[in-house]
Amino acid sequence: MKIKLLPFIPLLLTSAYTHAQNLSKLEVGKKDIHVVTSNILQIDTLIMHDKSTLLFPSGQHNTLKVKYASIADNCTISSAGTNGKAGKLGVDGENGTDAGGLDIDVHLVQLGSLTVDTRGGSGGNGYRGKNGRKPRTEIHTNKVDDGKGGVTTVTTEHIVDGTAGEQGTAPGVGGNGGDITFRYSTGGFIPNFNRSDAKRSIFLLYQAGKTGKPGRDGISYGRGEGRYGTVHQTPDKERKDGKLLIEKRDSSAPAAAQ
C-alpha cells in the first residue's frame, strides 16, 4: 500500500486557515491512500481504483467538488477522527478525536462501492491493573533441645499477607461525528445508500466514536479472599453524531470545479 501526500496550493487564506486546491485529474491507485492537506479540493476528473482512500483532515470542515468521478470497489473518502490510545498504569485512556465534516458535490460516471466516513474516533480503553500477590503460609522447621539431652523438631507456620493490586484507570471518550452533505448526480444509474447487499452502494457513516472499555483495579489480597478493585468509568460526556444531508442533482449539471 502506498501513501501519497498531496501538496496544497494556497488559494485563499482566511482567519479559519482555509486552503483550496484545484486539480485537472487525480488517480488513486489500488489500495493507495492519498492524504489531502487542504480542506477544499476541486477536481475535474477523479479515478479511484479498488480499496483506495482519499483522506481529508479531521477536526475541521472539508469540501470536495468533482466534475467527473469513476469509483471502483471498496473505496473510501474519509475525515474520520483518530482512536485514542489505551491507558496504562497511572494514565487514563486517551479520548478519540473529533471527525471533520465533509461537503461532497460529485458527478458519478461509474460506481462500484464507496464509503464516506466522518465517524468520531473511539476512546482508548482504561488500564486494568495487575492483581496483587495472594497471601501465603511460610513453614519453618527448627531443631531444639528437648531438655532431656536430645533434640526435637519444632515446626512453625507464619502467614505472609497478600499485596494490593495495581490501580486501574478510566477510559477515554469518543470524538464527535462530522456532518456529511452529499450532493450527487450519476451517469444514468441509481446508487444504493447504506445497503451492503446491493451493487453501486454508497455507505455514509457519521456516528460519534465509542467510549473505551472501563479500567479496573487489580485484585487486592489481605489475609483472606481477594477483593476485587474499583471499576473506573469515565464521567458522562455528551458525544454528538454528525448530521446527514443527501441531495440528488440534475445529471446534466456535473459539479463545477471552480
Long-range contacts (C-beta under 8 A, 24 or more apart in sequence): 1-31, 1-32, 1-33, 2-29, 2-31, 2-32, 2-33, 3-32, 3-33, 3-35, 4-32, 4-33, 4-34, 4-35, 5-34, 5-35, 5-37, 6-34, 6-35, 6-36, 6-37, 6-38, 6-41, 7-37, 8-36, 8-37, 8-38, 9-38, 11-40, 22-257, 28-52, 28-53, 28-54, 28-75, 30-72, 36-62, 39-63, 39-100, 41-65, 42-66, 42-257, 42-258, 43-67, 43-257, 44-68, 44-257, 45-69, 45-70, 46-70, 46-71, 46-106, 48-72, 48-75, 48-114, 49-75, 50-74, 50-75, 50-112, 51-75, 52-76, 53-77, 53-78, 54-78, 55-79, 56-100, 56-102, 57-100, 58-82, 58-97, 58-98, 58-99, 58-100, 58-121, 58-178, 59-97, 59-98, 59-99, 59-100, 60-100, 60-101, 61-100, 61-101, 61-103, 61-178, 61-179, 62-100, 62-101, 62-102, 62-103, 63-102, 63-103, 63-104, 63-105, 64-102, 64-103, 64-104, 64-105, 64-106, 65-104, 65-105, 65-106, 65-255, 65-256, 65-257, 65-258, 66-104, 66-105, 66-106, 66-107, 66-255, 66-257, 67-107, 67-254, 67-255, 67-256, 67-257, 68-107, 68-109, 68-254, 69-106, 69-107, 69-108, 69-109, 69-110, 70-109, 70-110, 71-108, 71-110, 71-111, 71-112, 71-113, 71-114, 72-110, 72-112, 73-112, 73-113, 74-112, 74-113, 74-115, 75-112, 75-113, 75-114, 75-115, 76-114, 76-115, 76-116, 76-117, 77-102, 77-104, 77-114, 77-115, 77-116, 77-117, 78-115, 78-116, 78-117, 78-118, 79-117, 79-118, 79-178, 80-117, 80-118, 80-119, 80-120, 80-121, 80-178, 80-205, 81-119, 81-120, 81-121, 81-174, 81-175, 81-176, 81-178, 81-209, 82-121, 82-175, 83-121, 83-122, 83-123, 83-124, 83-209, 84-121, 84-122, 84-123, 84-124, 84-172, 84-212, 85-124, 86-124, 86-125, 86-126, 86-127, 86-212, 87-124, 87-125, 87-126, 87-127, 87-168, 87-169, 87-170, 87-171, 87-172, 87-212, 87-215, 88-127, 88-169, 89-127, 89-129, 89-166, 89-167, 89-169, 90-167, 90-169, 91-127, 91-169, 92-126, 92-127, 92-169, 92-170, 92-171, 92-172, 92-215, 92-234, 93-123, 93-124, 93-125, 93-126, 93-127, 93-169, 93-170, 93-171, 93-172, 93-212, 93-215, 94-123, 94-124, 94-172, 95-121, 95-123, 95-124, 95-172, 95-173, 95-174, 95-175, 96-120, 96-121, 96-122, 96-123, 96-124, 96-172, 96-173, 96-174, 96-175, 96-209, 96-210, 97-121, 97-175, 98-175, 98-176, 98-178, 99-175, 99-176, 99-177, 99-178, 99-206, 99-242, 100-178, 101-178, 101-179, 101-180, 101-181, 101-242, 102-178, 102-179, 102-180, 102-181, 103-181, 104-180, 104-181, 104-182, 104-183, 104-184, 105-183, 105-184, 105-249, 105-255, 106-183, 106-184, 106-185, 106-255, 107-184, 107-185, 107-186, 107-187, 107-249, 107-251, 107-254, 107-255, 108-184, 108-185, 108-186, 108-187, 108-189, 108-191, 109-186, 109-187, 110-187, 111-186, 111-189, 111-191, 111-200, 111-202, 112-199, 112-200, 113-199, 113-200, 113-201, 113-202, 113-203, 114-201, 114-202, 114-203, 115-202, 115-203, 115-205, 116-180, 116-182, 116-202, 116-203, 116-204, 116-205, 117-205, 118-177, 118-178, 118-179, 118-180, 118-205, 118-206, 118-242, 119-177, 119-178, 119-205, 119-206, 119-207, 119-208, 119-209, 120-174, 120-175, 120-176, 120-177, 120-178, 120-207, 120-208, 120-209, 120-239, 121-174, 121-175, 121-209, 122-174, 122-209, 122-210, 122-211, 122-212, 123-171, 123-172, 123-173, 123-174, 123-209, 123-210, 123-211, 123-212, 123-234, 124-171, 124-172, 124-212, 125-171, 125-212, 125-213, 125-215, 126-168, 126-169, 126-170, 126-171, 126-212, 126-213, 126-214, 126-215, 126-216, 126-232, 126-234, 127-168, 127-169, 127-215, 128-168, 128-215, 128-216, 128-218, 129-165, 129-166, 129-167, 129-168, 129-215, 129-216, 129-217, 129-218, 129-229, 130-165, 130-166, 130-218, 131-165, 131-218, 131-219, 131-226, 132-162, 132-163, 132-164, 132-165, 132-166, 132-218, 132-219, 132-220, 132-221, 132-226, 133-162, 133-163, 133-221, 134-162, 134-221, 134-226, 135-159, 135-160, 135-161, 135-162, 135-221, 135-222, 135-223, 135-224, 136-160, 136-162, 159-223, 161-221, 161-222, 161-223, 162-220, 162-221, 162-222, 162-223, 162-226, 163-220, 163-221, 164-218, 164-220, 164-221, 165-217, 165-218, 165-219, 165-220, 165-229, 166-217, 166-218, 167-217, 167-218, 167-229, 168-214, 168-215, 168-216, 168-217, 168-218, 168-229, 168-230, 168-231, 168-232, 169-215, 169-232, 170-214, 170-215, 170-232, 170-233, 170-234, 171-211, 171-212, 171-213, 171-214, 171-215, 171-232, 171-233, 171-234, 172-211, 172-212, 172-234, 173-209, 173-211, 173-212, 173-234, 173-237, 173-239, 174-208, 174-209, 174-210, 174-211, 174-239, 175-208, 175-209, 175-239, 176-208, 176-209, 176-239, 176-240, 176-241, 176-242, 177-206, 177-207, 177-208, 177-209, 177-240, 177-241, 177-242, 178-206, 178-242, 179-206, 179-242, 179-243, 179-244, 179-245, 180-204, 180-206, 180-242, 180-243, 180-244, 180-245, 181-245, 181-247, 182-244, 182-245, 182-246, 182-247, 183-246, 183-247, 183-248, 183-249, 183-255, 184-246, 184-247, 184-248, 184-249, 185-248, 185-249, 185-250, 185-251, 185-252, 185-253, 185-254, 185-255, 186-251, 187-251, 188-251, 193-246, 204-244, 204-246, 206-241, 206-242, 206-243, 206-244, 207-241, 207-242, 208-239, 208-240, 208-241, 208-242, 209-239, 211-239
